[in-house]
Amino acid sequence: MRRPSLLVLLAAAAATPSGLAATPAPIYAVTQSIAGPDGSWDYARTDDDGTFVYVARSNAVTVLEVATGKVTSLGSVQRGHAVVPLSGGKLLVTSGTDGTVRLYDLRSGAETASIAVGKKPDAAILDPQKAHAYVMNADSGTVSVIDLATSKVTRTIPVKPALEYAAFGADGTLFVNNEEVDQIETVDVARGVAGKAIALPGCKAPTGLGYDSAHDRLIASCANGKAAIVDARRRQLSALVDIGAGPDAVIMDEARGLAFIPCGKDGVLDILSLKGVRVEAVGVVTTEVGARTGALDPKTGALYLPTAKFGAAAAGGGRPAMVPGSFHILVVKPAR
């Protein structure tokens, strides 16, 4: 079924069943494309003040200085997946092929630590206190807990293989998407044990995950064109919302009451409103095929989506090859 265009969605959001005017949905648009070096990519993040955008790449980290548009490379990794800015001018990067987490000094660019974790470390997030990093080891099916003060693994929590992105809930539970069994794993980090998983019927291969603290709910992006809305307190699926195909991230903007889901197969950015009792789709921005992850500047609301140009589809349904020299970062900004 063809999804409505951005203009149709905006018109629908401008009226209520009673005919009273509602707050217009936000309008976003691609405003810029910034070139970068060749190579694959995964997650992206900005620092807290939106000065830099960091993108985990195949062999390094791409660093975009927002004010100038200057692009540089930092560090050396083996298939980078997650990149997390830390306090004290440091950066954490997961290195998937060699099973390590690398720490870098952003001022000098020097590597300050290489920490062995599990097989294929993928996503990584910080606890609310920003004292520990939690690393999702996809192939090992474990979560490595790193004490950032000592740069050491203090605990390894067995969960299940195929772990993807994670989020902390209000009660301290770590929620982790499981891409292979279509569910969200729960982890009691205080006790260091996995709990009962949350089934996601109708959601295939969940990857991106965000937490809406105002309503104590999770938003998971699913490969089959759905966003799964989960009641975090009750630990159950509450709704499915239509999105594009090929998402790999949920980008939360709680200050503006929005969630963004970049869908790389369809080349769209879905906008969901978090302001009501129900999560509702309020806009779709045409981006580019391949734009499946991204980062938010919390100050301006701008988004940064890495992507590239691709050739013809590979034989047997494999991934098409990237066109050399085509990697770039799309900038999506609110028009009002």
C-alpha positions as a LaTeX table, in Angstrom:
\begin{tabular}{lrrr}
\hline
Residue & $x$ (\AA) & $y$ (\AA) & $z$ (\AA) \\
\hline
Met1 & 0.00 & 0.00 & 0.00 \\
Arg2 & 1.39 & 3.41 & $-0.97$ \\
Arg3 & 1.99 & 5.63 & 2.05 \\
Pro4 & 0.70 & 9.21 & 2.03 \\
Ser5 & 3.04 & 12.02 & 1.10 \\
Leu6 & 4.38 & 14.60 & 3.52 \\
Leu7 & 1.78 & 17.16 & 2.41 \\
Val8 & $-1.08$ & 14.71 & 2.92 \\
Leu9 & 0.18 & 13.84 & 6.39 \\
Leu10 & 0.53 & 17.50 & 7.31 \\
Ala11 & $-2.99$ & 18.25 & 6.16 \\
Ala12 & $-4.37$ & 15.33 & 8.15 \\
Ala13 & $-2.51$ & 16.45 & 11.26 \\
Ala14 & $-3.90$ & 19.98 & 11.00 \\
Ala15 & $-7.44$ & 18.98 & 11.92 \\
Thr16 & $-9.08$ & 17.01 & 14.71 \\
Pro17 & $-12.26$ & 14.90 & 14.51 \\
Ser18 & $-14.14$ & 17.83 & 16.06 \\
Gly19 & $-12.94$ & 20.15 & 13.32 \\
Leu20 & $-10.85$ & 22.27 & 15.69 \\
Ala21 & $-7.42$ & 23.34 & 14.53 \\
Ala22 & $-4.51$ & 21.34 & 15.94 \\
Thr23 & $-0.85$ & 22.24 & 16.22 \\
Pro24 & 0.64 & 21.89 & 12.72 \\
Ala25 & 3.12 & 19.06 & 12.24 \\
Pro26 & 6.76 & 20.10 & 11.87 \\
Ile27 & 8.20 & 20.47 & 8.38 \\
Tyr28 & 11.72 & 19.19 & 7.77 \\
Ala29 & 13.77 & 19.24 & 4.58 \\
Val30 & 17.18 & 18.16 & 3.30 \\
Thr31 & 19.25 & 21.34 & 3.14 \\
Gln32 & 22.80 & 20.17 & 2.48 \\
Ser33 & 25.02 & 17.24 & 1.43 \\
Ile34 & 28.55 & 17.07 & 2.84 \\
Ala35 & 31.10 & 14.76 & 1.18 \\
Gly36 & 33.31 & 12.40 & 3.15 \\
Pro37 & 35.79 & 9.56 & 2.60 \\
Asp38 & 34.86 & 6.19 & 1.09 \\
Gly39 & 33.88 & 3.22 & 3.20 \\
Ser40 & 30.94 & 1.64 & 4.97 \\
Trp41 & 29.29 & 3.23 & 8.01 \\
Asp42 & 26.99 & 2.45 & 10.89 \\
Tyr43 & 25.81 & 4.56 & 13.85 \\
Ala44 & 26.34 & 8.31 & 14.15 \\
Arg45 & 26.23 & 10.69 & 17.13 \\
Thr46 & 26.66 & 14.38 & 17.88 \\
Asp47 & 28.25 & 15.78 & 21.00 \\
Asp48 & 25.98 & 17.46 & 23.56 \\
Asp49 & 26.37 & 20.96 & 22.14 \\
Gly50 & 26.12 & 19.96 & 18.48 \\
Thr51 & 29.65 & 21.08 & 17.62 \\
Phe52 & 30.73 & 17.83 & 15.99 \\
Val53 & 29.07 & 14.86 & 14.29 \\
Tyr54 & 30.83 & 11.49 & 14.63 \\
Val55 & 30.18 & 8.58 & 12.25 \\
Ala56 & 31.52 & 5.06 & 12.87 \\
Arg57 & 33.13 & 3.86 & 9.63 \\
Ser58 & 34.76 & 0.73 & 8.24 \\
Asn59 & 38.27 & 1.63 & 9.43 \\
Ala60 & 38.04 & 4.95 & 11.31 \\
Val61 & 35.66 & 7.60 & 12.62 \\
Thr62 & 34.52 & 10.41 & 10.34 \\
Val63 & 34.31 & 13.73 & 12.19 \\
Leu64 & 32.21 & 16.60 & 10.83 \\
Glu65 & 32.68 & 20.06 & 12.31 \\
Val66 & 29.17 & 21.49 & 12.00 \\
Ala67 & 30.03 & 25.19 & 11.87 \\
Thr68 & 32.61 & 24.90 & 9.07 \\
Gly69 & 31.60 & 21.71 & 7.26 \\
Lys70 & 35.16 & 20.43 & 7.66 \\
Val71 & 35.47 & 16.63 & 7.56 \\
Thr72 & 38.38 & 14.72 & 9.12 \\
Ser73 & 39.17 & 11.13 & 10.16 \\
Leu74 & 40.02 & 9.89 & 13.64 \\
Gly75 & 41.52 & 6.65 & 14.91 \\
Ser76 & 41.83 & 3.18 & 13.45 \\
Val77 & 39.17 & 0.48 & 13.91 \\
Gln78 & 38.14 & $-2.75$ & 12.24 \\
Arg79 & 34.57 & $-2.25$ & 11.05 \\
Gly80 & 33.32 & 0.42 & 13.40 \\
His81 & 29.71 & 0.17 & 14.55 \\
Ala82 & 28.98 & 2.58 & 17.41 \\
Val83 & 30.54 & 5.89 & 18.34 \\
Val84 & 29.79 & 7.52 & 21.70 \\
Pro85 & 31.15 & 10.91 & 22.89 \\
Leu86 & 32.29 & 10.78 & 26.53 \\
Ser87 & 32.96 & 13.46 & 29.12 \\
Gly88 & 36.50 & 14.78 & 29.37 \\
Gly89 & 36.99 & 15.08 & 25.62 \\
Lys90 & 37.02 & 11.35 & 24.85 \\
Leu91 & 35.31 & 9.16 & 22.29 \\
Leu92 & 34.28 & 5.49 & 22.50 \\
Val93 & 34.14 & 3.37 & 19.34 \\
Thr94 & 33.17 & $-0.29$ & 18.94 \\
Ser95 & 35.47 & $-2.24$ & 16.61 \\
Gly96 & 33.43 & $-5.18$ & 15.37 \\
Thr97 & 35.88 & $-7.47$ & 13.61 \\
Asp98 & 38.51 & $-7.69$ & 16.37 \\
Gly99 & 36.08 & $-7.62$ & 19.31 \\
Thr100 & 37.38 & $-4.47$ & 20.97 \\
Val101 & 36.23 & $-1.08$ & 22.19 \\
Arg102 & 38.63 & 1.78 & 21.48 \\
Leu103 & 38.85 & 5.01 & 23.47 \\
Tyr104 & 40.30 & 8.15 & 21.86 \\
Asp105 & 41.39 & 11.55 & 23.09 \\
Leu106 & 39.56 & 14.04 & 20.88 \\
Arg107 & 42.16 & 16.78 & 21.34 \\
Ser108 & 45.20 & 14.76 & 20.27 \\
Gly109 & 43.46 & 12.00 & 18.32 \\
Ala110 & 45.49 & 9.43 & 20.27 \\
Glu111 & 44.09 & 6.07 & 21.26 \\
Thr112 & 44.03 & 5.88 & 25.06 \\
Ala113 & 42.66 & 2.35 & 25.51 \\
Ser114 & 41.80 & $-0.84$ & 23.61 \\
Ile115 & 39.39 & $-2.97$ & 25.62 \\
Ala116 & 38.59 & $-6.60$ & 24.73 \\
Val117 & 34.86 & $-7.34$ & 24.80 \\
Gly118 & 32.75 & $-10.04$ & 23.08 \\
Lys119 & 32.41 & $-11.10$ & 19.47 \\
Lys120 & 31.16 & $-8.41$ & 17.09 \\
Pro121 & 30.55 & $-5.49$ & 19.46 \\
Asp122 & 27.84 & $-3.45$ & 17.78 \\
Ala123 & 25.73 & $-0.86$ & 19.60 \\
Ala124 & 27.00 & 0.91 & 22.72 \\
Ile125 & 25.24 & 3.32 & 25.08 \\
Leu126 & 25.97 & 5.01 & 28.40 \\
Asp127 & 24.06 & 4.56 & 31.64 \\
Pro128 & 22.12 & 7.61 & 32.87 \\
Gln129 & 25.00 & 8.60 & 35.14 \\
Lys130 & 27.46 & 8.35 & 32.22 \\
Ala131 & 29.79 & 6.32 & 34.42 \\
His132 & 29.57 & 3.05 & 32.48 \\
Ala133 & 29.32 & 2.04 & 28.84 \\
Tyr134 & 27.13 & $-0.92$ & 27.88 \\
Val135 & 28.32 & $-2.72$ & 24.75 \\
Met136 & 26.06 & $-5.11$ & 22.86 \\
Asn137 & 28.14 & $-8.03$ & 21.54 \\
Ala138 & 25.97 & $-9.30$ & 18.69 \\
Asp139 & 27.64 & $-12.66$ & 18.00 \\
Ser140 & 28.47 & $-13.52$ & 21.62 \\
Gly141 & 25.01 & $-12.58$ & 22.81 \\
Thr142 & 26.44 & $-10.73$ & 25.78 \\
Val143 & 26.54 & $-7.20$ & 27.17 \\
Ser144 & 29.94 & $-5.91$ & 28.29 \\
Val145 & 29.90 & $-3.30$ & 31.06 \\
Ile146 & 32.86 & $-0.91$ & 30.95 \\
Asp147 & 33.81 & 1.30 & 33.90 \\
Leu148 & 34.79 & 4.53 & 32.16 \\
Ala149 & 36.90 & 5.70 & 35.12 \\
Thr150 & 39.24 & 2.72 & 34.79 \\
Ser151 & 38.62 & 1.74 & 31.13 \\
Lys152 & 38.04 & $-1.86$ & 32.20 \\
Val153 & 35.25 & $-4.42$ & 31.73 \\
Thr154 & 33.67 & $-4.95$ & 35.14 \\
Arg155 & 30.91 & $-7.38$ & 34.14 \\
Thr156 & 29.78 & $-9.48$ & 31.19 \\
Ile157 & 26.05 & $-10.24$ & 31.15 \\
Pro158 & 24.81 & $-13.24$ & 29.11 \\
Val159 & 21.69 & $-12.46$ & 27.09 \\
Lys160 & 21.17 & $-13.90$ & 23.55 \\
Pro161 & 22.91 & $-13.57$ & 20.18 \\
Ala162 & 21.81 & $-10.99$ & 17.57 \\
Leu163 & 21.71 & $-8.04$ & 19.99 \\
Glu164 & 21.13 & $-4.68$ & 18.32 \\
Tyr165 & 20.51 & $-1.19$ & 19.73 \\
Ala166 & 19.61 & $-0.61$ & 23.38 \\
Ala167 & 17.98 & 1.95 & 25.68 \\
Phe168 & 17.60 & 2.44 & 29.42 \\
Gly169 & 14.13 & 2.69 & 30.96 \\
Ala170 & 13.02 & 4.80 & 33.91 \\
Asp171 & 13.44 & 1.90 & 36.34 \\
Gly172 & 17.03 & 1.23 & 35.26 \\
Thr173 & 16.19 & $-1.73$ & 33.03 \\
Leu174 & 18.35 & $-2.10$ & 29.94 \\
Phe175 & 16.18 & $-2.90$ & 26.92 \\
Val176 & 17.94 & $-4.44$ & 23.89 \\
Asn177 & 16.51 & $-5.25$ & 20.47 \\
Asn178 & 17.05 & $-8.83$ & 19.28 \\
Glu179 & 17.12 & $-8.85$ & 15.50 \\
Glu180 & 16.80 & $-12.60$ & 14.96 \\
Val181 & 13.93 & $-13.52$ & 17.29 \\
Asp182 & 11.83 & $-10.33$ & 16.91 \\
Gln183 & 11.77 & $-9.28$ & 20.52 \\
Ile184 & 13.23 & $-6.86$ & 23.05 \\
Glu185 & 15.48 & $-8.40$ & 25.68 \\
Thr186 & 15.40 & $-7.02$ & 29.21 \\
Val187 & 18.45 & $-6.85$ & 31.46 \\
Asp188 & 18.56 & $-6.13$ & 35.19 \\
Val189 & 21.89 & $-4.33$ & 35.22 \\
Ala190 & 22.03 & $-4.06$ & 39.01 \\
Arg191 & 21.93 & $-7.86$ & 39.34 \\
Gly192 & 23.68 & $-8.52$ & 36.04 \\
Val193 & 21.04 & $-10.93$ & 34.72 \\
Ala194 & 18.71 & $-11.10$ & 31.73 \\
Gly195 & 14.96 & $-11.08$ & 32.36 \\
Lys196 & 11.85 & $-12.00$ & 30.41 \\
Ala197 & 11.87 & $-10.82$ & 26.80 \\
Ile198 & 9.13 & $-8.66$ & 25.27 \\
Ala199 & 7.54 & $-10.26$ & 22.20 \\
Leu200 & 7.04 & $-8.03$ & 19.14 \\
Pro201 & 4.40 & $-9.73$ & 16.95 \\
Gly202 & 4.20 & $-7.96$ & 13.61 \\
Cys203 & 7.71 & $-6.51$ & 13.93 \\
Lys204 & 10.43 & $-8.28$ & 11.93 \\
Ala205 & 14.14 & $-7.83$ & 12.69 \\
Pro206 & 14.04 & $-4.85$ & 15.11 \\
Thr207 & 17.24 & $-2.79$ & 15.04 \\
Gly208 & 16.92 & 0.84 & 16.17 \\
Leu209 & 15.50 & 1.56 & 19.61 \\
Gly210 & 14.53 & 4.75 & 21.46 \\
Tyr211 & 13.02 & 5.51 & 24.86 \\
Asp212 & 10.31 & 8.15 & 25.39 \\
Ser213 & 10.78 & 9.08 & 29.06 \\
Ala214 & 7.70 & 11.33 & 29.17 \\
His215 & 5.43 & 8.34 & 28.50 \\
Asp216 & 7.64 & 5.43 & 29.64 \\
Arg217 & 7.55 & 3.75 & 26.24 \\
Leu218 & 9.96 & 2.30 & 23.71 \\
Ile219 & 10.00 & 2.77 & 19.93 \\
Ala220 & 11.68 & 0.01 & 17.91 \\
Ser221 & 12.28 & 0.22 & 14.17 \\
Cys222 & 11.42 & $-2.98$ & 12.28 \\
Ala223 & 12.71 & $-4.16$ & 8.91 \\
Asn224 & 9.19 & $-4.89$ & 7.62 \\
Gly225 & 8.07 & $-1.25$ & 7.53 \\
Lys226 & 6.76 & $-0.95$ & 11.07 \\
Ala227 & 7.67 & 0.91 & 14.24 \\
Ala228 & 6.80 & $-1.11$ & 17.34 \\
Ile229 & 5.52 & 0.95 & 20.27 \\
Val230 & 6.09 & $-0.80$ & 23.60 \\
Asp231 & 4.76 & 0.02 & 27.06 \\
Ala232 & 7.98 & $-0.20$ & 29.08 \\
Arg233 & 6.24 & $-0.56$ & 32.44 \\
Arg234 & 3.87 & $-3.32$ & 31.35 \\
Arg235 & 6.52 & $-4.88$ & 29.12 \\
Gln236 & 4.17 & $-5.38$ & 26.20 \\
Leu237 & 3.61 & $-4.22$ & 22.62 \\
Ser238 & 0.91 & $-1.55$ & 22.44 \\
Ala239 & 0.87 & $-0.52$ & 18.76 \\
Leu240 & 2.48 & $-0.79$ & 15.34 \\
Val241 & 2.99 & 2.35 & 13.22 \\
Asp242 & 3.68 & 2.27 & 9.48 \\
Ile243 & 7.13 & 3.51 & 8.41 \\
Gly244 & 9.43 & 2.95 & 5.44 \\
Ala245 & 11.55 & $-0.12$ & 4.73 \\
Gly246 & 15.15 & $-0.65$ & 5.80 \\
Pro247 & 15.44 & 1.33 & 9.05 \\
Asp248 & 18.44 & 0.91 & 11.35 \\
Ala249 & 17.95 & 3.62 & 13.98 \\
Val250 & 15.42 & 5.53 & 16.04 \\
Ile251 & 16.60 & 9.09 & 16.71 \\
Met252 & 14.88 & 10.63 & 19.71 \\
Asp253 & 14.23 & 14.37 & 20.10 \\
Glu254 & 12.37 & 14.42 & 23.39 \\
Ala255 & 12.75 & 18.19 & 23.76 \\
Arg256 & 10.54 & 18.63 & 20.68 \\
Gly257 & 8.38 & 15.56 & 21.30 \\
Leu258 & 9.51 & 13.76 & 18.14 \\
Ala259 & 11.15 & 10.54 & 17.01 \\
Phe260 & 12.86 & 10.16 & 13.62 \\
Ile261 & 13.34 & 6.85 & 11.81 \\
Pro262 & 15.64 & 6.91 & 8.75 \\
Cys263 & 14.61 & 4.14 & 6.35 \\
Gly264 & 17.45 & 3.30 & 3.98 \\
Lys265 & 15.68 & 0.96 & 1.58 \\
Asp266 & 12.93 & 3.43 & 0.73 \\
Gly267 & 15.08 & 6.54 & 1.15 \\
Val268 & 12.76 & 8.33 & 3.55 \\
Leu269 & 12.90 & 9.81 & 7.05 \\
Asp270 & 9.73 & 9.12 & 9.02 \\
Ile271 & 8.70 & 11.61 & 11.72 \\
Leu272 & 6.65 & 10.39 & 14.68 \\
Ser273 & 4.96 & 12.60 & 17.27 \\
Leu274 & 5.42 & 11.58 & 20.91 \\
Lys275 & 3.19 & 14.29 & 22.36 \\
Gly276 & $-0.03$ & 12.31 & 22.71 \\
Val277 & $-1.20$ & 9.13 & 24.34 \\
Arg278 & $-0.57$ & 7.43 & 21.00 \\
Val279 & 2.55 & 7.68 & 18.86 \\
Glu280 & 1.48 & 9.05 & 15.48 \\
Ala281 & 3.18 & 9.52 & 12.12 \\
Val282 & 3.20 & 13.24 & 11.26 \\
Gly283 & 5.63 & 13.59 & 8.38 \\
Val284 & 7.84 & 11.92 & 5.79 \\
Val285 & 10.96 & 13.53 & 4.33 \\
Thr286 & 12.45 & 12.18 & 1.12 \\
Thr287 & 16.16 & 11.53 & 1.77 \\
Glu288 & 18.20 & 8.96 & $-0.19$ \\
Val289 & 18.45 & 5.21 & $-0.48$ \\
Gly290 & 21.07 & 4.05 & 2.04 \\
Ala291 & 20.30 & 6.70 & 4.69 \\
Arg292 & 19.41 & 4.29 & 7.51 \\
Thr293 & 21.13 & 5.78 & 10.59 \\
Gly294 & 21.73 & 9.31 & 11.82 \\
Ala295 & 22.40 & 11.75 & 14.61 \\
Leu296 & 20.50 & 14.68 & 16.14 \\
Asp297 & 21.85 & 18.08 & 17.13 \\
Pro298 & 19.88 & 18.58 & 20.37 \\
Lys299 & 20.20 & 22.38 & 20.22 \\
Thr300 & 18.93 & 23.07 & 16.71 \\
Gly301 & 16.96 & 19.91 & 15.94 \\
Ala302 & 19.03 & 19.31 & 12.80 \\
Leu303 & 19.69 & 15.72 & 11.75 \\
Tyr304 & 22.74 & 14.24 & 10.05 \\
Leu305 & 22.23 & 11.10 & 7.95 \\
Pro306 & 25.24 & 9.28 & 6.43 \\
Thr307 & 24.72 & 7.58 & 3.08 \\
Ala308 & 26.29 & 6.98 & $-0.36$ \\
Lys309 & 25.36 & 6.27 & $-3.95$ \\
Phe310 & 24.99 & 2.64 & $-5.02$ \\
Gly311 & 25.38 & 0.69 & $-8.23$ \\
Ala312 & 23.14 & $-2.03$ & $-9.60$ \\
Ala313 & 21.91 & $-4.74$ & $-7.26$ \\
Ala314 & 24.36 & $-7.60$ & $-6.80$ \\
Ala315 & 23.63 & $-11.03$ & $-8.25$ \\
Gly316 & 21.65 & $-13.31$ & $-5.97$ \\
Gly317 & 20.10 & $-10.45$ & $-4.03$ \\
Gly318 & 23.30 & $-9.27$ & $-2.36$ \\
Arg319 & 23.99 & $-5.68$ & $-1.41$ \\
Pro320 & 24.82 & $-3.37$ & $-4.32$ \\
Ala321 & 28.31 & $-1.90$ & $-4.33$ \\
Met322 & 28.86 & 1.69 & $-3.25$ \\
Val323 & 29.93 & 4.08 & $-5.98$ \\
Pro324 & 33.52 & 5.21 & $-5.25$ \\
Gly325 & 33.75 & 8.78 & $-3.99$ \\
Ser326 & 30.03 & 9.03 & $-3.23$ \\
Phe327 & 29.84 & 8.88 & 0.58 \\
His328 & 28.18 & 11.96 & 2.05 \\
Ile329 & 26.20 & 13.20 & 5.05 \\
Leu330 & 22.74 & 14.62 & 4.44 \\
Val331 & 21.69 & 17.53 & 6.65 \\
Val332 & 17.98 & 17.66 & 7.47 \\
Lys333 & 16.71 & 20.79 & 9.22 \\
Pro334 & 13.36 & 21.96 & 10.54 \\
Ala335 & 11.80 & 24.67 & 8.40 \\
Arg336 & 9.61 & 25.81 & 11.28 \\
\hline
\end{tabular}
